[in-house]
C-alpha cells in the first residue's frame, strides 16, 4: 500500500541520514536566485542530483550532461516566469537547489510548478531544504501566484515530509511516471494554496 511504501522509505531515509557526515550549519550562508555567471555551478549540482537520485527527476544524466553552455546560462538566468534558487556554503559552492516556473499564460500563469529540488547529502538535516522552500514560496507570493504544485516520487519520504511541513497537501497520485530499467516509480501530486 502507499502507506507501507512511505513508512519503508522513511525508515530507509532515517538510516541513511544517521550515517552521513553533516556539514556544520555555520558554513551555510546564502540563499538566492541564480544568474548567468552561475551556469556551470548550476550544471554541476543538477548533474550530481541526476546521478545521486535518478528516480526523483524526469530528466536523465546522459541527456543533461550533453547540453551546451548556452542551455545552462539560459537556465541560470531565469525569466519573468520563474527561475532557480540555490543555497551556497561559505566558499560559494552550491549545496542546494530548487526551481519554480509558471507557464506565463493568461489563464494558467497564476500557478507555479516547483521542480529540481535537491540538497547535497552533507548539507541535509540542517534546514537547507526548508530555507530553499521558504525562499521560493516568498518569490511565488511576490509574483502573486495563488497556487504552487509539485510532483514527488512516492518513495521519497524526506521530500514528502519537507513539503508537508510547508503546508503542501496531496491531491492525487500518478502510477508508472518514471522508469529506470525495469523499475517503475509513482508520483505523489501535491499543491499549496497561497
N, C-alpha and C positions, 0 to 999 in steps of 0.2 A: 504494500500500500504506500501512498505518498508519505504518510506519517512515519512509517517504518524506514523508508529511504532517507527522510530528513533526519531521523534520530541516528541512523548509522553514519550519515555524513557529518553530523555534529560531533559524534564521538571520534570519528577519524580526524576531523579538524582539530579538536582539542588535543589529541595525542600528538599530532604534528607540531602544534604550537608549543607544547611543553618541551620539545626537543630542539627548537630553533634558537639560535643565538639572536638576541634582541639588540636593536640599535638604541643607544641611550636617547631618551626623549629630548635632552638638551641639544642634540645635534640636528633636530628638525627646526627649520626656521621660516620658510616662505611657502605660502600657498598663493598661486597666481595663475592668470591666463597666459597661455603660450603666445609667442610671436615668431616671426620668420627666423630670427637668429637661433631659435630653439629647435629647428628642424631635425638636426642629426641626433640630438638627445631625445627628442620625441620618438624618432625612429628606433633608437636603442631600447627604450623602455617598452615600446609597443612590441618589438620583436621578442624581447625577453618574455613578455606576457604570453605571447602566442606559443612560445616553446614550453613555458612552465605549466600552463593550464589551457591546452588547446581546446578542450571541451567547453570552455567558458566563452568562446568567441566564434562568430560566424566566419571570420576571416581566417586564413591559414598562413603559417610562417613562410612557406615556399613562395606564395604569390606576393606577400607584402615585402619580403626581403629583396625582391627584384624590382621594386618600384623606384623610379628615378628621384633624384634630389628634389626636383620641382614638385613632385607629389607631396613630399614631406614638408616643404616650405609652404605650400598652399594649405595643408592641414594644420600646420603650426600657426599660420596667420589667422585662421578662423574667418568668420564672416558675420554680417549682421544677424544671420540665422543661427549662430552658435559658435562653439569653439571647444578647445581642450584646456583643462586646468591641471596644474601639477603641484606636487609637494616637492620642495627641494630641501636637501640637508645643508649643513653649514658650508660644505665645499661647493655647493651649487649643483650637485648631482640630483637628478630626478629620482625620487623614491616612491612616488605615487602618481596616478593618472586617472582622470575622469573626463568624459566628453559629454556635451549636451548640444542638441541641434533641433531646430524646428524645420518644417518643410517650407516655411516662408509664404505659404498660400493664404489668401484672404480668409477662407472658410476654416482652415485647419491649423493656421500658424500660431494659435493660442496654446498648442500642445507641444511640450518639449520631450525629446527622447534621449534618455541617458544611455551612453554607450562607453565601451572601452575602460571599464573600471578595473584598476589593478594597483596593488601595493606590493612593493618588493618584500620578500619573506622576512628580511632582517628588520623591516620597519613596521611589521604587523603587530597588532596588540597594543599600539601606543596612541591610538586616536587619529592616525593619519587618514583612514577611510572616512571617519566621522567628520573631520575638518574639511576634507575634499567635498563631501556631500553638503555640508553647510555652505561652502563657497558656491557650489553650483546651484543650489536652491536659492541662494541670495541673488545670483545672476538671473535666475528664472523669474523671480519676483520683480526685479528691476526691469525686466523685459515685458512685464505684465502678462506673463503666461498664467493660465488658470489651471493647468493640469500638467503633470510630468509623469512619464511612464518609462518602464524598462522591462527587459526580459532577462531572467537568470536561470541557469540550469538548476534543476530541482535537487541535484546532489551538492550544491554549493551552500551549505548551511551557514558559514560565516558571512557570506554576502547577503543571504536572505535575512539574517539577523541584523546586519547593518541597515538594510532598507527598512525593516520593521521599526527599528529604533528611531528612524526619521519620519515615521508615520505612513509609509507605503503599505498598501493593502493588496492582497492578491485578488485579481478579478477573473482569472482563468488559467488554464494550463494547455500547452500545446505538446502533442506527442511527436517523437521522432523528428525533432527540429534540426539537430546536429548529429552528423555521423562521422565517426573516425574509424576506419576499417569496418569491422563487424559490430562495433559498439554504437548504440543509439542513445541519445540524450534528449530528455524532455525539458521544456522550459516553463517556468512559472511566470505569468504575466502580472506585473504589479503596477499600481499607479498611486499618485498622491495628488489630491485636490489642494491647490494653493489658495 
